[in-house]
């Protein structure tokens, strides 16, 4: 049974009657579903207080999510996952030149330190302008220093293109309610940009080391119908879903994240999730 519509064996004599019943039931079902769905409007600069710092700690929520170190692919991927990280916000400039700076400092499981700095324009629309990614080995050796300019005309990125690391900024820039969908484009590399969607699926009260919070629960995934190249189609099957819990009040700060650490596409390798919980809020908004 799908949405209350039973599968029926259609014979010649009953074809028209059964087909009309099925169509009518499906129309009613679609109306009920769509009545609880709306799409987020224009992006606006999130009302994030100056100096807000959120600290997160990573762990594996279930035994099934524990990394399988006997699997070579998992063993290769795991060292680059964050063990913990902090996200700090600050504002620069005034008026139309006002910008939001988000700096994310992560200690990776392999001991390396990753610093990602993102700059957002706030006028005329809220958008990601650029970001820089610097990684140092545990001994201080610089392993990577990359800069990406999202405003470069030749790249022709579509509107609402954000790095996967700042999906939180996108969520904080729209009005949230259960049923709201947030379409955007996820940037994985300069040549890999794919349609993505967040959906506010419900409300939930959760407890993390930083306290107990009333949250919206949000799910995110690639949009298969928007994918045309082989890489995108494979990714839509491999990445699985992303799960987020954000504060209902204030500027919808993140409280918990669950993201796929490994692919479920590779035979013998199920999708495993790493969970990141908020352990501390410093400066900016303080939870009472």
N, C-alpha and C positions, 0 to 999 in steps of 0.2 A: 504494500500500500504506500503510495507516495502522496503526501498532503491530503490524505483522505480519499484518494482515487484508487479503487481496486483494479488490478490487472484483469482484463476481460478477454475471453476468446471471441473474436468477432466473426460471425458467420454472415453470409450474404443477406439473409432475411432480417437480421438484427443490426446490420452495419450502421444504418443511419441513426437508429435510436441510441445505441451504445456510444457512438461517436459524439452525439450531441450531449449525452450525459457527462462524458469525459471532459469535453470542452468546457461545459458549464462549471464543473467542479474545479477545473484548473484555473479558470478565470477568477472564480471566487477566492481560491487559494492565493493567487498572485495579488489580488487586491488587498487581502489581509496582510500578506508579507510586506508589500510596498507601503502600506499605511504606516509602518513602523520604521521606515528607512528614509533618511534624508542625506543629502550630500553637503559637505562643509562648503562654506562660501569662500570669499577672498581671504588670503592670509593677511594677518595683521601682526605688528611687532608684539611679541609676548611681553606681558607686564612682569618681568623678572627683576627683582630688586638688585641693586648694585652689590657686588661682592658675594652673591649666593654661592656656597660651596656644598656639593653633595658627594658623600663618600660611599662607595659600594664595595661589597665583598662577594666573591664568587664561590659557588659550591655546587654540588650535584644533589638534586632533591630526592632522587630515588636510586636504588641499586642498579636499575636498568640504565640509568643515565651515566653511571660511572664509566670513564674511558676504558676501552679495551686495548691495553698496551701490547697485546699480541698481534694486533692488526697494524700493518706497516703504515697505511694511510692515516689512521688515527694517531699513531705515534709521531708522524710527521707534522700533523696539524696542531696537536695539543700544545706544544711549546709557545705558540703564538696567541693563545687564548689569554685573556687578562685574569690575573689572580686577584687583583683589586685595582680600583681606579678612583680618581676624584675628578669632578667636573666643576669648574669655576667660571662664573659669569661676570663680565664687566662691560660698562658702557663707555663709548668714546664719541666725541663730537657733539654737535648741537643741530637742531632743526632737521633739514633734509639730508644733512651729512652725518646724522647720528647713526652709529653702528653698534651692533652687539658682538662681543668677542666671547667665544666659548673655548676654554682651554681644558683639554682632557689629558690627564697624566695617569698612565697605567703601568703597573708592574706586571710583566708577563710571567707565565709559568716557568719559562726558561731563565728567568732572572733579568731579562733585558728591560729597559725603560723606554716606553713609547710616549712621546708628547705630540698631540694633535691639536693644532690651533685653527679654529674656524672663525671667519669674519662674515657677518650678515649685514646687508643693507636693510634699512627700514623704510625707505621712501624711494619711489612711489609705492613699491610693494615690498613685502618681506621676502628676501631671497638670500641664498647662500652665494657670497661673492667669491671666496677662495678658501683654501685651507693648506696647511703645511704639516707634513708628517716627518718627525725626526725620531729615530730609534738608536739608542746606545746599548752596547753590550754591557754585561755586568762589570767588566773591567774599565768601562768608560769609552771604549772605542766606538766611534760613530759608524753605524751600520747603514744608515739610510737618512737622506735629507731630500724630500720631494715636495714640490710646490705645484698646486693646481689652481688655475684661474677659471672660474665658471662663467665669467663674463666675456671670455674670448669669442668674438663673433664667428670665427671660422669653425668653432666646435658645434654651433647650432644646437645647443642643448634645449630641450623643450622646457616650458614653464614648470615650476615646482620640481626642479631637479635637486636632490639632496643626497649627500653621502649617507650610507647606511648607518654611520656612527652618530648622525644628528637627526635621526627620526624623532627624537624627543623634542627637538626645537620645532619641528613641523606640528606635532601634536599640541604643543603649547601655544601655537599661533592661530588656533581655530576655537570656535565655541563648541564645547562638547556636550553631548547628551546621548542617552542610549539609542542606538539605531543610526547614528551619524556615520557616514562613510567619508574617508579622506583619501581621495586619489592623488597620487604623486608619481615621480619617477626616481627610482633608486639608482644611484651612481656607484658602480663597483670598480670601475677603472675608466680612464679617459675614453675608451672605445666600447665600454659596456654599460649602457644605461637602459633600464627596463621598467615597464609600468608596474606599479605597486599599489596596494590599497590597505589602509587601516580601517577597521570597523569597530565601533564602540559596541561591545556585545552585552554588557551588563554592569551591575554595581556589585561591589564586594568589600567587605571589611577584612583587612589582613594585618597581621602583626609581624614586624621585622625588628631587628635590633634597635632601630631608631624610634620605635614606638608603634602604636596602633593607628591605622589610617583608614578613612572612608575613601574608597577608590572607584574609579571607572576601570573596567577590564577591557583591554583593547587587543585585537588580534590583527596580524598583518601577514600578507603573502603576496607573491608575484601574481599578476593577472594573466592567466594563460591565454585568454582571447586576444590580448594585446601583443603577443609574442609571435614573431614571424621567422626568426633565424633559429638554427639548430641549437646554438649555445643557450639562447633564452628558454627554449622548450625544455632542454635538459635541466637547466637551473630551476625551472618551475616545479619539476618533479623531485629535484634533489634537495632543495633548501628547506622544505617544510614550512611550518608556520612560526611566526614570532609572537610572543605574548608579552604584554605590558600592563602594569598596574600604575595608574597615575592618580594623584590627589584630586578629589572632586572639587575642592575649594582652591582659592588662591590662583596661582598661575599654572596649576596642573603639573607640578613637579613629579618626576618619576620616583616610584617607591620600590618596584620590583620589575625585573626583566627576565625573560626566558628566551634564549635564542639557540638555534640548532648548531651544535658543535660539529656534527658530522653528517654526511649524506646518507639518506636511506635508499639512494639509487644503486649504490654499489652492492652486488650480491654478497650476502653475509655480513653486511654492515648496516645495522639499523640506525635510524636517526636518534642521536643522543643530545640532550639539552643541558646547557649550563645555565644556572640561575644566579642572578646578581641581586642582592638585597641591599637596601639603604641602611647604613649603619650610623650615619651622622649627618646633621645639617649644621653648617656654620655660616654666620653672617646672613645677610638678606632675610628671607623668611625663616622664622623659627617656629617650630611646632610647640604649641602651649602644652 
